[in-house]
Amino acid sequence: MKNPVKAFAGLIANFFRKPVTIEENYGFLSDTFRWLPRRDDEKCTGCGACYERCSSGATHIHDVQEERTVCIDSLNCIFCGRCADACPESALELSFEPKTDDEKKVREEMFDIEGGECPHSLIRPKENKEASLEYLRRISLAHEQGEDGPCTKTMLPLQRCSVCGEIMPETSKHLEIVKKRALENLQPETAKIVEEDMKLYLTACVSCRQKYSLIWNTHPRKYI
């Protein structure tokens, strides 16, 4: 070092100077950069495929009374995309960098919102306190039908057994999709027979299907 005294004096002077920020180009984000996944309420049937494939335990399904609630915890989501790959209805997709002003505003404010009540007891990272309802609404992964902003959860009615009235662990919407797809992939003559059987057993619980299969003539042995 040519002038150690001058260098040392400059070092001491830096302690009393204000910090300086220099603008630099840090590159760009790829178009395939993955951000929060979004769920389309209109397409979601509550089948549970996303819950089964979630690798981080971020997806939750709760059946309370006659409703199924599907929600994804954004704080635990690792954006792996397995839920979107597993969804048979293509109701989930991983979003990318925010492009609209509203999306950018949500990104900027999502960790600065406080107050309110949180129904899911969601804990914010590095802060031992519950996130607010507004905070949870903004970082959630769903879009309600008819709304542009994210919502907290997707709620679907569960199917009641048409015989005994017991609540089944399936949503009415999912059973309708199952029926539609099953009939579409059968020959017309076979589809007609299966459709008649489905009218009897599709909306019945497992116990009633077993109990009345011979009476309804819906058991598979009739085809032997």
DAUR-V874809 format. One record per residue. N is the residue number from 1. SS is DSSP state (H for helix, E for strand, L for the rest). PSI is psi in radians with two decimals (* if undefined). Layout:
N,SS,PSI / N,SS,PSI
//
This chain:
1,L,2.18 / 2,L,-0.75 / 3,L,1.42 / 4,H,-0.56 / 5,H,-0.73 / 6,H,-0.69 / 7,H,-0.72 / 8,H,-0.68 / 9,H,-0.67 / 10,H,-0.62 / 11,H,-0.77 / 12,H,-0.68 / 13,H,-0.54 / 14,H,-0.43 / 15,L,-0.41 / 16,L,0.08 / 17,L,2.68 / 18,L,2.60 / 19,L,2.58 / 20,L,2.28 / 21,L,2.18 / 22,L,2.18 / 23,L,2.26 / 24,L,2.78 / 25,L,2.01 / 26,L,0.34 / 27,L,-2.69 / 28,L,2.85 / 29,L,2.41 / 30,L,2.70 / 31,L,-0.35 / 32,L,0.19 / 33,L,2.20 / 34,L,2.36 / 35,L,-2.65 / 36,L,2.28 / 37,E,2.64 / 38,E,2.52 / 39,E,2.34 / 40,E,1.96 / 41,L,-0.58 / 42,L,-0.55 / 43,L,-0.52 / 44,L,2.30 / 45,L,-0.06 / 46,L,0.54 / 47,L,-0.46 / 48,L,0.09 / 49,H,-0.69 / 50,H,-0.63 / 51,H,-0.72 / 52,H,-0.59 / 53,H,-0.15 / 54,L,2.13 / 55,L,-0.20 / 56,L,0.05 / 57,L,0.44 / 58,L,-0.38 / 59,E,2.33 / 60,E,2.47 / 61,E,2.19 / 62,E,2.19 / 63,E,1.93 / 64,E,2.08 / 65,L,-2.00 / 66,L,0.35 / 67,E,2.49 / 68,E,2.26 / 69,E,2.20 / 70,E,2.14 / 71,E,2.72 / 72,E,2.25 / 73,L,1.93 / 74,L,-0.46 / 75,L,-0.38 / 76,L,-0.23 / 77,L,2.32 / 78,L,0.15 / 79,L,0.62 / 80,L,-0.44 / 81,L,0.10 / 82,H,-0.58 / 83,H,-0.73 / 84,H,-0.65 / 85,H,-0.60 / 86,H,-0.37 / 87,L,2.04 / 88,L,-0.27 / 89,L,0.02 / 90,L,0.67 / 91,L,-0.24 / 92,E,2.42 / 93,E,2.56 / 94,E,2.17 / 95,L,2.94 / 96,L,-2.80 / 97,L,2.45 / 98,L,2.36 / 99,L,-0.63 / 100,L,2.84 / 101,H,-0.64 / 102,H,-0.75 / 103,H,-0.68 / 104,H,-0.64 / 105,H,-0.71 / 106,H,-0.75 / 107,H,-0.72 / 108,H,-0.58 / 109,H,-0.14 / 110,L,-0.43 / 111,L,0.17 / 112,L,0.16 / 113,L,2.37 / 114,L,2.89 / 115,L,2.97 / 116,L,-3.06 / 117,L,2.51 / 118,L,2.08 / 119,L,-0.25 / 120,L,0.12 / 121,L,0.84 / 122,L,2.21 / 123,E,2.25 / 124,L,2.60 / 125,L,2.38 / 126,L,0.24 / 127,L,2.07 / 128,L,1.12 / 129,L,2.76 / 130,E,2.50 / 131,L,2.68 / 132,L,2.85 / 133,H,-0.68 / 134,H,-0.70 / 135,H,-0.79 / 136,H,-0.68 / 137,H,-0.68 / 138,H,-0.59 / 139,H,0.06 / 140,L,2.96 / 141,L,0.24 / 142,E,2.72 / 143,E,2.13 / 144,L,2.60 / 145,L,2.26 / 146,L,0.04 / 147,L,2.57 / 148,L,-0.51 / 149,L,2.88 / 150,E,2.64 / 151,E,3.02 / 152,L,-0.65 / 153,L,2.93 / 154,E,2.22 / 155,E,2.28 / 156,E,2.48 / 157,E,2.41 / 158,E,2.66 / 159,E,2.34 / 160,E,2.48 / 161,L,2.26 / 162,L,-0.16 / 163,L,-1.07 / 164,L,-0.24 / 165,L,0.05 / 166,L,2.51 / 167,E,2.20 / 168,E,2.67 / 169,E,0.69 / 170,E,2.55 / 171,E,2.64 / 172,H,-0.65 / 173,H,-0.70 / 174,H,-0.70 / 175,H,-0.64 / 176,H,-0.70 / 177,H,-0.72 / 178,H,-0.79 / 179,H,-0.81 / 180,H,-0.80 / 181,H,-0.63 / 182,H,-0.75 / 183,H,-0.56 / 184,H,-0.47 / 185,L,0.25 / 186,L,2.73 / 187,L,2.58 / 188,H,-0.75 / 189,H,-0.64 / 190,H,-0.69 / 191,H,-0.61 / 192,H,-0.73 / 193,H,-0.80 / 194,H,-0.64 / 195,H,-0.67 / 196,H,-0.69 / 197,H,-0.69 / 198,H,-0.54 / 199,H,-0.47 / 200,H,-0.83 / 201,H,-0.29 / 202,L,-0.65 / 203,L,0.27 / 204,L,2.57 / 205,L,2.97 / 206,H,-0.72 / 207,H,-0.76 / 208,H,-0.57 / 209,H,-0.76 / 210,H,-0.68 / 211,H,-0.66 / 212,H,0.17 / 213,H,-0.67 / 214,H,-0.66 / 215,H,-0.72 / 216,H,-0.26 / 217,L,0.75 / 218,L,0.07 / 219,L,2.61 / 220,H,-0.28 / 221,H,-0.28 / 222,H,-0.31 / 223,H,-0.08 / 224,L,*
//
